[in-house]
Amino acid sequence: MLQINSLNQVGVASFALAQGQQPNPFMRLPEQGGGLCYIPLTVAPQPSWQTRPDVDPEPELADTPNLFMPLRLLRRLPDGQTQPLRSNCWLYIFQDGYLWREIRLPQGRQRNLLDVNLKKHAGENQRPAQCPSSEDLTLAYRVNGETPEYRLAFSEVQWSWQQIEALGGMHPEDFRSPEDSCDLQSEDTLSALEERTSLIPLSDEDIEDCRIHVLSGPSQPEFGDGPLMMPETITLPHLILSDVLQDARDLKHKQDELIALQNAGQQSQQTGPLALAQMIKELTDGGDPNELIQHLAPERYDQQLLAAWSTLEETLPEHLETAEQNLLALLQQAEFTISLSDYTNADDILVNEVGLAMFTQLTEHMFMPESLTWLSCILDHEQKDDHPVYAAARGENEALNQWLMRRTSEPDLPLPGEDDERLQGLDIADRIGLITRLPATFDSLVSKYAETRAHYFGNQVQKALDAVIVRFGDFIGKDRAAALALYTAPIELNQWQNHATVPARGAYYRYLSDNYPLAVAHLGKQQAFQIVPEGRSIGEWLRAFDESRTWQSVSLSILAPLLALNARFAFQKSRDTNWEHMDDTLSTVAATASFTAFVLEKIQRLMPKTQAMKLSSANKNRLTARGRIRAMSRLSIKQIASYVVFKVIMRTLIIVAGVAETALGIWHARRGFQSGNTGVMIGGGLEAVGAALLLASSLIVIGVIAAGPALWLFLIGIAIFAGGTTLRIFSEYSPLEQAVLHGWFGSRPYAVSNLPFRQPETSSTPQKDIEFYQATTNSLTQKTPIDWRQFEALDLQSESTEITKILFNFNAEIKVHRLEHEHSRWAVIRGAETHAIVELNVSLGAFSPVDSTLHGHLHIRGQEIPLEQCHVVELHNQSPAGQNQSLPPRGLRILTKVPERHVVGTFGRVSAELQLDPDGKGQLHIPEDPASYTWNYRAATLVNSENVGSMSQTKWAQLQALAVQSLDSRSEPQVLVQGPSGCEYQPRKTAQVCPLFSTSTIGVA
């Protein structure tokens, strides 16, 4: 008996039977776990075998009646490259129309193909492959002088036994076929087999000459005459086949990569470097009005980044369209449909579900008209006979429908594991991607079907919605009580409300007014006469003047409120920043200590002196040591203790204030050095020196250190401190300049610690972003993969938000106008009630006329009046000569009419709260807590003053007529609105989306 023991030949093998030999030829393979697997050389037993006389020599290979031929299998890529077939996929070999072998491709370190022992597992749906054979596919090319016909199919999932039987099944005389099996071969099965498999075109020429065969047939796409990249040395015949499903996924990955690139750019344009660069461009265009260019990096990375992205963005739509066209062309091929049928025709619900998830994934980003037209055809019930493979997508598999609904409605339903045997043919990344996509499969299908219906019906939205309802009403089953209730309902568009803001501008000094530097500079230019007192020195005169009760009273009444206000502002600012900024904390300590020490000193000087104070001051120079001891003994212990405690507190406060001011000056100098601001650095240094001198003079006066020229130290210290403060004030950068200077594109990025925005935790730089966009542009041109290693998504939203807050900052004040009657004297005589106009005057800054919204209320005598219930007048600058256009408003006058008695006397308190939303999305509010404004008036009648005026009835009527928001619809102005027939004027209240500007342009008022 002759046996073929292995299939590990490296070349063609043969055998010939001599007379008298009784062959039982089969392939014998070891089975994992023990045992053997027998594979017959032919699916049907041979009635007899060709033999030769014993004396005849072995025939040549070409004449040998039994010949084995090994074949190397390779996958062809669309670009002509070749590579090994994917691991864990399946091969089905049919001999003469019947299943001969079922093989699983090796994975990992395995190198040999794995056969299924059909003797054990024929007829089952899940059949393990546990019989290793050889690295290459070995066929019994010639058996008993005959050459069988072989057909091969490649699949990434194992076929169910029903799918195998639909292609002819196994030969009934094959000893491995299931019991009681019959011959299933027919014209239908042969036709189906020819459609799903490819003929292996071997011939006798392959015996001596190793050739390359590209498989063809309905399941293999045509590649034309393109070049085929093969190894230079070929020792075996090669079979080249296509992996259509993986080709589709590869094209989808390329499309997803382009979409990811587009999304990354859009994300960067919203919260990343591109958004910040665009914001800087808008701020520096038009002559750099904010003087920001000097604070940007000399390389102008912001401009380079915008230019690199602009170049990429111009070509990206074309590449996206090409990617979708390539993917669509492959999905429309019959080869793809045939390969997808391995999933859709399976008897396993999970395999069906994964196939449907794959379909929704591949079609997820198809938006071109031709794509939607194709999808509309395959998903349409009327054309279902032309596209039977997509029956599951049309909802014709009721079991799958119920499972999808359960998967959607039960979020806790477990997903299959990534090691599920049924899905091992997928690459690990694709496998995980499809598994995680399963809960969203139904929603994706609904969304895509809705897109196709909307495309099919065009502008007939209601018909498209009705089609979706009908389609998915059938999908979930109308006979079930849990049927999904679908209906259509109109939804009103939100009507946009107008309003906006303005930034605070100019230099600033800690917590004092903006006019303080101008006042200091103006004061320095004034001339004064020197007064020289007679009979005593300047120092004696100053000491006498300082001890004057009149001077103490005046200085206490004037300077104490200013110091208290400064301390209050310092404390408020530190609390607003959660005590995170060192300069704010030092300012609070210094201001609080200075105020407390000043008040205590003045109170001490104004109060009658105690005996202890007299002994320690005026009398101490006239008494001897024994006299002072005798005098002190007459004082009570309580008096002495009170004096000592008071003196210790005074000295402590003076030292704390001086040290804090010195430290604050050092801190300013350090901040100036870090930010590259020489003026702030020198000014802070002078402040530190001046504060140190003032501290020294104070310590001399209170006796902490030895006597010295206290007066001169004081004068020199106050001069140096004032000069340093003035220099620092005029050198300080505005908040906008600081945000740019220390921002991502600044010349000193994140050089200081107390920035109002956070530094991104990244190793990326603007140069890397620029290089990435430039390299990506080249990759798309040369059709090479994008190198994502150079890219890192950055979130610079806190930086952009801070600039937005600065730009959109607004100021407001409340004014009240007495409304005069035409005949006011007679009106008063007759007792007619008088009215007042309460005005909230808002100064606007940067401003988005379509998106920005201003929210708030007026509070008058306990009544809350929303801004929407007030008259709103926009203040515009006049357009330049020769230009007929409306400029953005520079302010708003928000007006309401109330009885005069509500705003005078005991009820004379009007307040307002305002908050701005720059983009109308509710994500950012300026300020974070509504800004409050108050107007107080206690007189019985309104008298013209700074925030009280008068207004005639004519003026009030004019303002009502000009209001862009009015309670009187008759005075509602017309606005220009984009309508179905083009731009047209409509009443403002009837416009669903209305611009901020009315047709009436108000000049400077």
SEPA-438143 format. One line per 4 residues: number of its first residue (from 1); for each residue x, y, z of C-alpha. Coordinates in steps of 0.05 Angstrom, whole numbers, plus 5000, padded with zeros to 4 digits. Layout:
SEPA-438143
NUM	X,Y,Z; ... $
end
This chain:
SEPA-438143
1	5000,5000,5000; 5027,5068,4980; 5014,5130,5022; 5031,5203,5013 $
5	5056,5220,5082; 5069,5295,5077; 5059,5356,5034; 5124,5392,5048 $
9	5155,5383,4980; 5193,5441,4951; 5181,5419,4880; 5138,5374,4837 $
13	5130,5303,4864; 5102,5241,4829; 5092,5166,4835; 5076,5108,4788 $
17	5046,5041,4808; 5078,4976,4786; 5037,4916,4768; 5010,4880,4828 $
21	5011,4941,4874; 4945,4956,4909; 4945,5032,4923; 4903,5069,4972 $
25	4930,5138,4958; 4912,5195,5005; 4946,5252,5040; 4959,5239,5113 $
29	4965,5298,5160; 4978,5299,5235; 4922,5329,5276; 4934,5374,5336 $
33	4916,5336,5399; 4932,5269,5368; 4906,5228,5310; 4912,5234,5235 $
37	4873,5270,5180; 4864,5234,5114; 4851,5273,5050; 4835,5232,4988 $
41	4870,5250,4924; 4803,5253,4888; 4734,5269,4915; 4707,5205,4884 $
45	4742,5137,4891; 4780,5112,4830; 4752,5047,4801; 4821,5025,4779 $
49	4892,5052,4775; 4941,5056,4719; 5002,5010,4728; 5066,4995,4690 $
53	5105,4930,4681; 5157,4918,4734; 5213,4918,4682; 5194,4987,4656 $
57	5234,5046,4683; 5203,5105,4721; 5169,5151,4670; 5188,5224,4661 $
61	5148,5276,4701; 5108,5296,4641; 5085,5223,4632; 5075,5204,4705 $
65	5002,5186,4718; 5004,5215,4789; 5034,5283,4801; 5033,5333,4860 $
69	5046,5407,4849; 5059,5458,4904; 5035,5529,4893; 5054,5595,4927 $
73	4995,5641,4942; 5003,5717,4943; 4956,5776,4949; 4958,5830,4896 $
77	4951,5901,4919; 4917,5953,4875; 4985,5986,4859; 5014,5920,4833 $
81	5054,5902,4895; 5047,5832,4924; 5048,5806,4995; 5028,5743,5032 $
85	4955,5730,5045; 4926,5755,5110; 4932,5708,5169; 4872,5669,5196 $
89	4832,5675,5132; 4803,5615,5096; 4816,5578,5031; 4764,5533,4999 $
93	4790,5484,4946; 4738,5451,4901; 4756,5392,4857; 4711,5377,4798 $
97	4655,5419,4830; 4659,5389,4900; 4692,5412,4964; 4760,5378,4970 $
101	4797,5418,5024; 4781,5473,5074; 4844,5509,5097; 4859,5563,5146 $
105	4919,5609,5134; 4972,5609,5189; 4979,5664,5241; 5036,5691,5283 $
109	5097,5646,5282; 5060,5590,5248; 5082,5577,5177; 5042,5517,5155 $
113	4972,5517,5128; 4919,5485,5173; 4868,5437,5144; 4800,5421,5172 $
117	4789,5347,5186; 4725,5341,5144; 4718,5269,5165; 4702,5295,5235 $
121	4670,5362,5223; 4633,5359,5156; 4562,5384,5165; 4579,5431,5224 $
125	4578,5507,5220; 4640,5518,5262; 4696,5472,5241; 4765,5479,5273 $
129	4827,5476,5230; 4876,5432,5269; 4916,5394,5216; 4981,5428,5195 $
133	5003,5412,5124; 5057,5453,5088; 5076,5526,5076; 5049,5524,5005 $
137	4985,5496,4976; 4997,5427,4947; 4948,5401,4894; 4941,5331,4865 $
141	4952,5360,4795; 4947,5292,4760; 4913,5231,4790; 4911,5164,4754 $
145	4928,5198,4689; 4872,5249,4695; 4877,5324,4710; 4821,5347,4758 $
149	4793,5417,4753; 4808,5459,4814; 4773,5522,4837; 4794,5566,4895 $
153	4758,5615,4939; 4787,5663,4991; 4745,5687,5050; 4760,5724,5114 $
157	4705,5687,5151; 4690,5613,5154; 4631,5592,5111; 4572,5559,5143 $
161	4556,5489,5118; 4494,5515,5084; 4538,5563,5043; 4582,5504,5023 $
165	4523,5462,5003; 4497,5520,4961; 4561,5512,4920; 4554,5437,4911 $
169	4577,5410,4979; 4619,5346,4982; 4617,5287,4935; 4569,5235,4963 $
173	4621,5180,4953; 4675,5219,4990; 4688,5179,5053; 4691,5244,5092 $
177	4622,5270,5072; 4566,5270,5124; 4523,5208,5131; 4461,5204,5088 $
181	4487,5260,5044; 4465,5263,4972; 4493,5293,4909; 4476,5368,4911 $
185	4511,5387,4847; 4466,5420,4796; 4468,5475,4744; 4451,5525,4799 $
189	4506,5502,4845; 4556,5500,4788; 4536,5571,4767; 4542,5595,4839 $
193	4609,5560,4846; 4635,5593,4782; 4613,5661,4809; 4643,5654,4878 $
197	4708,5618,4861; 4765,5625,4811; 4793,5571,4766; 4865,5550,4781 $
201	4895,5552,4711; 4950,5500,4717; 4978,5464,4657; 5035,5416,4639 $
205	5079,5476,4626; 5081,5490,4701; 5116,5423,4712; 5182,5447,4682 $
209	5172,5522,4681; 5147,5558,4744; 5096,5608,4721; 5054,5664,4752 $
213	4979,5658,4748; 4933,5716,4764; 4866,5687,4783; 4806,5714,4747 $
217	4732,5706,4750; 4671,5742,4778; 4702,5744,4848; 4768,5773,4824 $
221	4774,5845,4798; 4808,5860,4732; 4874,5895,4738; 4888,5906,4665 $
225	4959,5905,4639; 4990,5940,4699; 5059,5917,4724; 5063,5862,4775 $
229	5118,5867,4827; 5146,5797,4839; 5210,5768,4869; 5266,5760,4819 $
233	5275,5685,4833; 5213,5641,4830; 5220,5567,4848; 5146,5549,4850 $
237	5085,5565,4808; 5050,5627,4838; 4976,5641,4845; 4959,5715,4851 $
241	4891,5733,4879; 4857,5796,4905; 4832,5810,4976; 4774,5855,4956 $
245	4746,5868,5026; 4814,5888,5052; 4825,5931,4990; 4760,5967,5007 $
249	4782,5977,5079; 4850,6003,5057; 4815,6054,5013; 4770,6072,5071 $
253	4831,6081,5116; 4859,6130,5065; 4794,6168,5064; 4791,6167,5140 $
257	4862,6193,5142; 4842,6252,5099; 4780,6264,5140; 4822,6260,5204 $
261	4869,6311,5172; 4811,6356,5155; 4782,6348,5226; 4849,6362,5257 $
265	4853,6426,5217; 4782,6446,5235; 4795,6430,5308; 4858,6473,5305 $
269	4817,6528,5273; 4769,6526,5332; 4813,6515,5393; 4884,6504,5369 $
273	4943,6541,5338; 4906,6558,5274; 4851,6593,5313; 4902,6633,5352 $
277	4942,6649,5288; 4878,6673,5253; 4860,6716,5313; 4929,6747,5313 $
281	4923,6760,5238; 4858,6797,5247; 4887,6838,5304; 4950,6857,5266 $
285	4919,6871,5198; 4904,6942,5178; 4967,6974,5204; 4974,6936,5270 $
289	4929,6984,5311; 4943,6946,5376; 5019,6946,5365; 5024,6871,5373 $
293	5074,6853,5319; 5133,6874,5362; 5112,6821,5413; 5109,6764,5364 $
297	5167,6717,5349; 5212,6748,5295; 5201,6686,5251; 5126,6702,5251 $
301	5106,6629,5260; 5033,6650,5260; 5039,6673,5187; 5079,6612,5167 $
305	5028,6565,5199; 4970,6599,5164; 5006,6596,5097; 5024,6522,5105 $
309	4953,6504,5125; 4924,6547,5068; 4966,6509,5017; 4943,6442,5046 $
313	4871,6464,5053; 4867,6484,4979; 4885,6413,4956; 4848,6374,5010 $
317	4778,6376,4979; 4805,6348,4914; 4840,6291,4950; 4777,6277,4991 $
321	4735,6273,4928; 4786,6227,4894; 4787,6182,4956; 4711,6176,4956 $
325	4709,6163,4881; 4761,6107,4888; 4723,6075,4945; 4657,6081,4909 $
329	4686,6049,4846; 4708,5989,4887; 4643,5982,4925; 4604,5982,4860 $
333	4645,5923,4834; 4612,5855,4833; 4675,5826,4865; 4662,5867,4928 $
337	4589,5846,4931; 4608,5773,4923; 4660,5778,4979; 4611,5814,5025 $
341	4561,5758,5015; 4606,5714,5058; 4580,5756,5116; 4509,5770,5095 $
345	4493,5697,5074; 4522,5667,5137; 4478,5630,5187; 4511,5664,5246 $
349	4477,5729,5272; 4544,5757,5295; 4575,5748,5227; 4514,5781,5195 $
353	4519,5838,5244; 4593,5849,5232; 4581,5849,5157; 4527,5902,5164 $
357	4573,5943,5210; 4627,5938,5157; 4579,5963,5104; 4558,6023,5146 $
361	4631,6037,5162; 4652,6037,5089; 4594,6082,5068; 4596,6128,5129 $
365	4630,6187,5096; 4599,6182,5027; 4566,6248,5009; 4577,6257,4934 $
369	4514,6255,4892; 4537,6193,4854; 4551,6158,4920; 4482,6174,4948 $
373	4450,6153,4883; 4484,6085,4886; 4465,6076,4959; 4394,6096,4944 $
377	4389,6041,4892; 4417,5984,4935; 4375,6005,4996; 4310,6014,4957 $
381	4259,5959,4965; 4235,5969,4894; 4304,5947,4867; 4318,5892,4918 $
385	4318,5837,4864; 4378,5871,4832; 4417,5873,4897; 4402,5811,4938 $
389	4466,5815,4978; 4443,5878,5012; 4378,5847,5038; 4403,5853,5110 $
393	4414,5928,5100; 4343,5934,5075; 4316,5900,5137; 4295,5834,5105 $
397	4329,5791,5158; 4280,5794,5216; 4325,5758,5265; 4380,5808,5251 $
401	4331,5866,5257; 4310,5844,5327; 4382,5834,5348; 4402,5903,5323 $
405	4344,5935,5361; 4365,5897,5424; 4437,5919,5414; 4414,5991,5407 $
409	4365,5992,5465; 4409,5953,5515; 4475,5990,5524; 4500,5938,5574 $
413	4493,5881,5524; 4563,5850,5521; 4603,5857,5457; 4641,5798,5426 $
417	4713,5792,5448; 4770,5809,5402; 4792,5737,5406; 4726,5709,5379 $
421	4743,5654,5330; 4691,5677,5280; 4726,5744,5271; 4799,5723,5270 $
425	4805,5734,5195; 4802,5809,5207; 4865,5848,5225; 4865,5865,5299 $
429	4854,5940,5287; 4796,5928,5239; 4767,5875,5285; 4766,5921,5345 $
433	4739,5978,5303; 4681,5937,5278; 4666,5907,5347; 4662,5976,5379 $
437	4619,6000,5322; 4565,5947,5332; 4521,5987,5381; 4518,6044,5330 $
441	4503,6002,5269; 4428,6014,5270; 4435,6089,5280; 4486,6092,5224 $
445	4440,6055,5178; 4382,6102,5194; 4426,6163,5183; 4453,6139,5116 $
449	4384,6119,5091; 4358,6188,5111; 4414,6220,5070; 4397,6178,5009 $
453	4323,6195,5014; 4338,6268,5022; 4382,6265,4961; 4328,6227,4922 $
457	4271,6274,4940; 4312,6338,4934; 4276,6396,4968; 4214,6355,4985 $
461	4235,6346,5058; 4169,6319,5082; 4170,6263,5031; 4241,6244,5052 $
465	4221,6241,5125; 4159,6200,5109; 4203,6151,5070; 4249,6142,5130 $
469	4189,6130,5176; 4160,6078,5130; 4227,6044,5118; 4246,6035,5191 $
473	4176,6023,5215; 4181,5959,5174; 4252,5947,5197; 4234,5938,5270 $
477	4170,5899,5258; 4101,5930,5262; 4071,5870,5298; 4112,5880,5361 $
481	4087,5921,5420; 4155,5953,5426; 4153,5981,5356; 4190,6047,5348 $
485	4143,6106,5343; 4167,6153,5288; 4134,6218,5268; 4152,6287,5242 $
489	4141,6353,5277; 4162,6424,5259; 4215,6457,5303; 4221,6532,5306 $
493	4288,6564,5294; 4316,6603,5352; 4311,6678,5339; 4377,6711,5347 $
497	4385,6770,5394; 4435,6825,5383; 4487,6860,5427; 4562,6866,5440 $
501	4622,6897,5478; 4688,6938,5485; 4757,6926,5515; 4790,6970,5567 $
505	4849,7005,5536; 4910,7046,5558; 4963,7039,5612; 4944,7023,5683 $
509	4975,7026,5752; 4955,6970,5798; 4888,6991,5826; 4888,7067,5813 $
513	4854,7105,5757; 4880,7106,5686; 4889,7182,5693; 4939,7173,5749 $
517	5002,7170,5704; 4979,7233,5667; 4968,7268,5733; 5037,7248,5757 $
521	5070,7272,5693; 5031,7337,5694; 5048,7349,5767; 5122,7340,5752 $
525	5121,7398,5702; 5092,7448,5752; 5136,7502,5786; 5130,7522,5859 $
529	5163,7574,5904; 5205,7551,5961; 5184,7574,6030; 5240,7582,6081 $
533	5216,7590,6153; 5252,7639,6198; 5287,7620,6262; 5290,7546,6252 $
537	5314,7493,6203; 5273,7459,6150; 5276,7394,6190; 5250,7428,6253 $
541	5195,7461,6214; 5175,7395,6182; 5173,7361,6250; 5130,7417,6278 $
545	5085,7414,6217; 5078,7338,6224; 5058,7346,6297; 5004,7396,6279 $
549	4934,7369,6296; 4906,7407,6236; 4953,7371,6188; 4939,7304,6221 $
553	4864,7314,6213; 4869,7336,6140; 4917,7280,6120; 4874,7228,6156 $
557	4810,7251,6122; 4842,7252,6052; 4894,7197,6050; 4859,7145,6094 $
561	4800,7135,6045; 4849,7130,5986; 4892,7079,6022; 4829,7041,6043 $
565	4804,7040,5972; 4872,7016,5947; 4872,6960,5999; 4801,6940,5980 $
569	4817,6936,5906; 4881,6897,5920; 4844,6847,5964; 4788,6840,5912 $
573	4837,6826,5856; 4875,6774,5897; 4810,6740,5916; 4787,6739,5843 $
577	4852,6702,5823; 4846,6654,5883; 4910,6684,5912; 4951,6649,5858 $
581	4991,6711,5834; 5049,6732,5878; 5047,6806,5857; 4973,6811,5876 $
585	4986,6778,5943; 5044,6825,5958; 5002,6885,5937; 4947,6864,5985 $
589	4995,6855,6043; 5030,6921,6030; 4966,6961,6019; 4932,6931,6081 $
593	4993,6942,6126; 5003,7013,6100; 4930,7032,6112; 4929,7002,6182 $
597	4995,7034,6202; 4975,7101,6174; 4908,7102,6211; 4939,7079,6277 $
601	4993,7132,6272; 4944,7188,6258; 4899,7166,6314; 4958,7164,6360 $
605	4978,7235,6341; 4907,7262,6347; 4892,7229,6415; 4918,7261,6480 $
609	4986,7232,6497; 4992,7184,6555; 5045,7191,6608; 5083,7134,6578 $
613	5085,7167,6510; 5106,7234,6540; 5162,7200,6578; 5186,7164,6516 $
617	5186,7225,6471; 5189,7297,6495; 5215,7285,6565; 5264,7231,6551 $
621	5318,7280,6529; 5311,7324,6593; 5309,7269,6645; 5367,7229,6672 $
625	5364,7154,6673; 5347,7155,6748; 5293,7206,6735; 5261,7165,6679 $
629	5261,7104,6724; 5228,7144,6781; 5176,7171,6732; 5161,7104,6701 $
633	5150,7074,6770; 5092,7120,6781; 5056,7090,6719; 5011,7029,6724 $
637	5030,6963,6694; 4968,6968,6648; 4991,7034,6619; 5060,7008,6606 $
641	5034,6944,6574; 4986,6982,6529; 5040,7028,6506; 5088,6971,6492 $
645	5036,6930,6453; 5016,6991,6412; 5088,7006,6396; 5103,6934,6376 $
649	5042,6932,6331; 5062,6998,6298; 5133,6975,6286; 5109,6908,6259 $
653	5061,6940,6210; 5113,6990,6186; 5164,6935,6175; 5113,6889,6140 $
657	5090,6946,6094; 5162,6965,6077; 5184,6893,6065; 5123,6879,6022 $
661	5133,6941,5980; 5207,6923,5971; 5189,6851,5952; 5136,6876,5904 $
665	5187,6920,5870; 5234,6861,5863; 5178,6819,5836; 5162,6872,5784 $
669	5235,6875,5764; 5237,6800,5757; 5174,6799,5716; 5202,6853,5671 $
673	5266,6812,5661; 5227,6749,5644; 5181,6785,5596; 5237,6825,5564 $
677	5205,6891,5585; 5265,6935,5603; 5221,6992,5629; 5184,6948,5677 $
681	5249,6915,5700; 5283,6982,5714; 5220,7012,5743; 5210,6953,5789 $
685	5283,6957,5811; 5276,7031,5827; 5212,7016,5866; 5249,6963,5907 $
689	5306,7012,5922; 5258,7068,5939; 5216,7023,5984; 5280,6999,6019 $
693	5301,7071,6032; 5232,7090,6058; 5234,7029,6103; 5302,7049,6130 $
697	5279,7120,6144; 5218,7093,6181; 5261,7046,6222; 5306,7104,6242 $
701	5246,7146,6263; 5215,7092,6306; 5283,7075,6336; 5292,7005,6309 $
705	5361,7022,6280; 5413,7074,6300; 5402,7147,6285; 5414,7171,6215 $
709	5392,7221,6162; 5320,7197,6164; 5293,7259,6128; 5342,7253,6070 $
713	5330,7178,6065; 5256,7192,6063; 5261,7246,6009; 5309,7205,5966 $
717	5268,7142,5975; 5202,7175,5957; 5234,7206,5895; 5264,7140,5871 $
721	5200,7102,5887; 5156,7153,5850; 5204,7153,5790; 5205,7077,5787 $
725	5130,7073,5793; 5120,7124,5737; 5170,7088,5692; 5138,7021,5705 $
729	5068,7048,5693; 5086,7076,5625; 5125,7013,5606; 5071,6963,5626 $
733	5043,6923,5569; 4968,6922,5560; 4933,6856,5576; 4926,6842,5502 $
737	5001,6855,5490; 5019,6809,5548; 4974,6754,5522; 5008,6757,5454 $
741	5079,6765,5481; 5074,6704,5526; 5029,6663,5481; 5043,6605,5434 $
745	5068,6651,5378; 5099,6705,5423; 5172,6724,5427; 5174,6700,5499 $
749	5124,6643,5503; 5102,6626,5574; 5162,6663,5604; 5123,6684,5667 $
753	5084,6642,5715; 5022,6684,5732; 4991,6681,5663; 4915,6682,5658 $
757	4918,6622,5611; 4952,6555,5619; 5014,6530,5582; 4999,6467,5540 $
761	5035,6405,5565; 5069,6385,5501; 5136,6378,5468; 5108,6407,5403 $
765	5129,6475,5376; 5101,6521,5322; 5157,6498,5277; 5134,6425,5283 $
769	5063,6443,5263; 5089,6482,5203; 5133,6424,5182; 5076,6374,5190 $
773	5029,6413,5144; 5085,6422,5092; 5104,6349,5095; 5031,6328,5090 $
777	5021,6370,5028; 5081,6335,4996; 5054,6266,5018; 4987,6279,4986 $
781	5021,6301,4922; 5067,6241,4920; 5012,6193,4945; 5054,6169,5004 $
785	5027,6156,5075; 5019,6215,5122; 5070,6215,5178; 5027,6229,5239 $
789	5086,6224,5286; 5101,6297,5274; 5031,6319,5293; 5003,6332,5362 $
793	4934,6361,5373; 4941,6423,5417; 4887,6456,5458; 4901,6531,5461 $
797	4830,6549,5478; 4848,6581,5544; 4896,6627,5507; 4845,6645,5453 $
801	4792,6653,5507; 4834,6703,5546; 4845,6745,5483; 4771,6741,5469 $
805	4755,6764,5539; 4802,6823,5531; 4773,6841,5463; 4700,6832,5483 $
809	4706,6869,5549; 4652,6922,5555; 4637,6982,5599; 4570,7010,5619 $
813	4540,7065,5662; 4470,7084,5684; 4440,7152,5670; 4371,7180,5687 $
817	4337,7234,5645; 4278,7275,5670; 4225,7272,5616; 4200,7342,5604 $
821	4129,7357,5582; 4111,7403,5526; 4077,7449,5577; 4114,7429,5640 $
825	4088,7487,5683; 4015,7471,5670; 4028,7397,5679; 4056,7409,5748 $
829	3999,7454,5767; 3948,7402,5746; 3985,7348,5785; 4003,7305,5724 $
833	4053,7249,5740; 4122,7262,5715; 4166,7208,5684; 4239,7193,5676 $
837	4279,7155,5624; 4328,7105,5653; 4386,7094,5606; 4439,7039,5608 $
841	4495,7064,5563; 4539,7007,5539; 4606,7019,5506; 4621,6962,5458 $
845	4687,6930,5440; 4703,6873,5393; 4640,6845,5368; 4609,6790,5325 $
849	4544,6819,5297; 4511,6753,5280; 4530,6713,5342; 4543,6758,5402 $
853	4487,6764,5453; 4480,6811,5512; 4438,6787,5570; 4416,6825,5632 $
857	4364,6863,5672; 4349,6932,5699; 4327,6934,5772; 4283,6994,5788 $
861	4246,6999,5855; 4247,6923,5863; 4222,6911,5792; 4265,6870,5745 $
865	4261,6893,5673; 4296,6847,5621; 4336,6882,5567; 4290,6850,5516 $
869	4233,6894,5543; 4272,6959,5533; 4283,7004,5473; 4353,6993,5443 $
873	4386,7046,5401; 4452,7031,5366; 4506,7084,5364; 4547,7083,5299 $
877	4604,7123,5272; 4590,7155,5205; 4614,7116,5144; 4673,7145,5107 $
881	4656,7193,5052; 4634,7157,4988; 4620,7091,5023; 4547,7070,5031 $
885	4553,7019,5086; 4535,7010,5159; 4593,7006,5207; 4590,6962,5269 $
889	4558,6999,5328; 4605,7030,5378; 4553,7028,5433; 4482,7015,5455 $
893	4432,7060,5490; 4383,7016,5527; 4324,7058,5549; 4261,7049,5589 $
897	4208,7097,5615; 4187,7096,5688; 4151,7143,5736; 4199,7195,5765 $
901	4179,7176,5836; 4211,7108,5825; 4280,7138,5818; 4282,7194,5869 $
905	4280,7201,5944; 4280,7138,5986; 4270,7096,5923; 4328,7129,5885 $
909	4367,7066,5870; 4374,7037,5800; 4419,6977,5785; 4434,6934,5725 $
913	4467,6867,5711; 4500,6852,5644; 4535,6792,5614; 4560,6781,5543 $
917	4563,6716,5504; 4613,6728,5447; 4590,6672,5401; 4520,6659,5427 $
921	4536,6586,5444; 4535,6594,5520; 4606,6567,5528; 4638,6633,5547 $
925	4609,6691,5586; 4642,6759,5596; 4650,6769,5653; 4641,6700,5684 $
929	4593,6730,5735; 4546,6785,5710; 4575,6855,5717; 4535,6900,5765 $
933	4523,6975,5757; 4489,7020,5808; 4459,7090,5807; 4438,7122,5873 $
937	4399,7186,5882; 4368,7210,5947; 4342,7280,5929; 4267,7291,5922 $
941	4272,7317,5850; 4319,7304,5792; 4371,7358,5784; 4420,7358,5726 $
945	4488,7330,5744; 4540,7283,5716; 4492,7223,5711; 4426,7260,5713 $
949	4398,7299,5653; 4334,7320,5620; 4301,7297,5556; 4246,7328,5515 $
953	4186,7290,5490; 4210,7303,5419; 4278,7272,5433; 4245,7212,5467 $
957	4200,7201,5407; 4260,7205,5360; 4298,7153,5400; 4238,7107,5399 $
961	4234,7114,5324; 4307,7097,5316; 4307,7038,5363; 4327,6971,5333 $
965	4289,6937,5389; 4224,6969,5409; 4160,6953,5446; 4120,6990,5393 $
969	4115,6948,5330; 4096,7010,5289; 4165,7039,5300; 4200,6974,5283 $
973	4253,6988,5230; 4263,6946,5167; 4322,6899,5163; 4355,6866,5103 $
977	4343,6791,5105; 4364,6736,5057; 4299,6706,5031; 4280,6654,4979 $
981	4278,6707,4925; 4342,6742,4947; 4355,6799,4996; 4293,6837,5017 $
985	4271,6884,5073; 4227,6855,5127; 4202,6880,5195; 4254,6860,5247 $
989	4205,6820,5289; 4183,6776,5231; 4254,6758,5210; 4275,6690,5237 $
993	4349,6707,5232; 4361,6782,5232; 4425,6823,5228; 4444,6870,5284 $
997	4445,6932,5241; 4382,6969,5222; 4376,7011,5159; 4378,7074,5202 $
1001	4450,7097,5217; 4456,7138,5280; 4514,7187,5282; 4557,7202,5341 $
1005	4513,7226,5397 $
end
